Amino acid sequence: MTDNGDTKIEPVNLEAIGECRVLRNIDDQPGVETVEGRLTPLLSGQKIRSHTIVMHPGQYCYAHPHDTESLIYTVSGRWVFCTVDNGEEVRTVINANDMFHFPGGVPTGFETPFDEPATILIVKTGNESYEELVEGMQAAKASIDAQAAEGEPFSYQELPADHPARVFAREVTGRDPVGAV
């Protein structure tokens, strides 16, 4: 189930156990489709929140800062993490079962040069309710759509052949990601 803008998103198979909650099968949860991938809200707590992103092959998202710190666990697939170190972009391949941390305000981006999608679980600081998390994802979709309409690239296909993301993709996959996925 995904949101097309007019469908209310609510968790499915959410069980209360005392004061705790169990969300059964995160793969079955409804989400919001964006050009950055499928965003799926999971659970929010008093000071933390969680969601997944399914990143599809051929995607590119430039390194940009986020206000909150995050822990990110790669559930499946492979992808490229990009950040900035001493003013230079740096990239590394992230594999299934890898987990990493980034503090708030640090530029981060992702690239998916591999043939398979990658699913990541994000746990970050914040005290938004589930409904506010969904509203934030819907607002993010609108913002990302506007950025794409203004020419911001969100796929390898939109990057020149000598762009560092495409160069790195060729290094780690042995082929150009444009037309290959």
C-alpha positions in Angstrom: 0.0 0.0 0.0 1.3 3.4 -0.9 0.0 6.9 -0.6 -1.1 8.7 -3.7 -1.8 12.0 -1.9 -5.4 11.2 -1.0 -5.1 8.0 1.0 -4.7 8.2 4.7 -1.6 6.3 5.8 -1.9 4.3 9.0 0.2 1.5 10.3 -1.0 -2.1 9.8 -0.5 -5.0 12.2 0.4 -2.7 15.1 -0.1 -4.5 18.5 -0.2 -2.9 21.9 1.4 -5.0 24.6 1.1 -3.2 27.9 2.7 0.2 27.3 4.8 -1.1 24.5 4.0 -1.7 20.8 5.0 -4.3 18.2 4.8 -3.4 14.5 4.5 -6.7 12.7 6.2 -7.0 9.3 7.6 -3.7 8.2 7.5 -4.8 4.6 3.6 -4.6 4.7 3.5 -1.0 5.9 2.0 1.8 3.7 4.4 4.4 2.5 4.9 7.5 0.2 6.5 7.0 -3.2 9.1 9.7 -4.1 11.8 10.1 -6.7 14.2 9.3 -3.9 12.5 6.0 -3.2 9.6 4.6 -1.1 9.5 6.3 2.3 7.7 4.2 4.9 6.9 5.5 8.4 7.3 2.8 11.1 7.2 3.8 14.7 7.8 7.0 16.7 8.6 7.2 20.4 9.1 10.0 22.8 12.5 11.1 21.5 13.0 8.8 18.5 11.4 7.9 15.2 11.9 5.3 12.6 11.2 4.7 8.9 12.5 2.8 5.9 13.5 3.9 2.5 13.5 1.5 -0.5 16.1 3.0 -2.9 15.6 1.8 -6.4 18.5 1.1 -8.9 19.8 4.2 -10.7 18.9 6.8 -8.1 21.1 9.7 -7.1 20.7 12.1 -4.2 23.3 14.8 -3.6 24.9 15.1 -0.2 22.8 17.6 1.9 22.5 18.2 5.6 19.7 16.9 7.8 18.8 18.6 11.1 18.8 15.4 13.1 21.3 12.7 13.8 20.5 9.2 12.5 21.5 5.6 12.8 21.0 3.8 9.5 20.9 0.0 9.1 21.0 -1.6 5.6 18.4 -4.3 5.6 19.0 -5.5 2.1 20.9 -4.6 -1.0 24.0 -2.4 -1.6 24.2 1.4 -2.1 26.7 4.2 -2.1 26.9 6.6 0.8 28.3 10.1 0.1 29.4 12.8 2.5 31.9 15.6 2.6 35.3 15.4 4.3 37.6 18.4 4.4 35.6 20.0 1.6 35.7 17.0 -0.7 33.0 14.5 -1.5 33.8 11.0 -0.3 31.9 7.8 -1.2 31.8 4.3 0.2 29.8 1.2 -0.6 27.3 0.2 2.1 26.3 -3.4 2.2 23.4 -5.4 3.8 23.9 -5.7 7.5 26.1 -2.5 7.6 25.0 0.2 10.1 26.3 3.7 10.4 25.7 7.0 12.2 25.7 10.6 11.1 25.3 13.6 13.3 22.8 16.4 12.6 24.0 19.1 10.2 26.4 16.8 8.3 25.8 16.5 4.5 24.8 13.0 3.4 23.6 11.6 0.2 23.0 8.2 -1.5 23.5 6.6 -4.9 22.3 3.3 -6.2 24.5 2.0 -9.0 23.7 -1.7 -8.4 21.0 -3.7 -10.1 19.1 -4.5 -7.0 17.1 -2.1 -4.8 18.5 -1.3 -1.3 16.3 -1.1 1.8 17.5 1.0 4.7 16.1 1.4 8.2 16.5 4.8 9.7 16.3 5.6 13.4 16.6 9.2 14.3 16.0 11.8 16.9 12.7 13.5 17.0 9.4 13.5 18.8 6.9 13.6 16.0 3.8 11.4 16.2 3.2 8.8 13.5 0.7 11.3 11.9 3.3 14.0 11.9 5.9 11.6 10.5 3.5 10.8 7.6 2.8 14.5 7.0 6.5 15.2 6.9 7.0 12.5 4.3 4.2 13.9 2.2 5.7 17.4 2.5 9.1 15.9 1.5 7.5 14.3 -1.6 6.1 17.7 -2.6 9.5 19.4 -2.0 11.4 16.7 -3.9 9.0 16.8 -6.8 9.5 20.6 -7.0 13.2 20.2 -6.9 13.1 17.6 -9.7 10.8 19.9 -11.7 13.4 22.7 -11.3 16.2 20.5 -12.7 17.7 19.0 -9.5 19.1 15.5 -10.6 17.7 12.5 -8.8 19.1 9.8 -11.1 22.4 8.9 -12.8 20.7 9.5 -16.1 20.6 13.2 -15.3 24.3 13.5 -14.4 27.1 14.1 -16.9 29.4 11.1 -17.6 32.3 12.7 -15.7 30.2 13.4 -12.6 32.0 11.9 -9.5 28.9 9.7 -8.7 29.0 8.1 -12.2 32.8 7.8 -12.0 32.6 6.0 -8.6 29.7 3.8 -9.9 31.9 2.6 -12.8 34.7 1.9 -10.3 32.5 -0.3 -8.0 30.3 -2.0 -10.6 32.6 -2.2 -13.7 30.0 -0.4 -15.8 28.3 2.9 -16.3 25.1 3.1 -14.3 23.2 4.9 -17.1 21.3 2.4 -19.2 22.6 -0.5 -17.2 19.8 -0.8 -14.6 
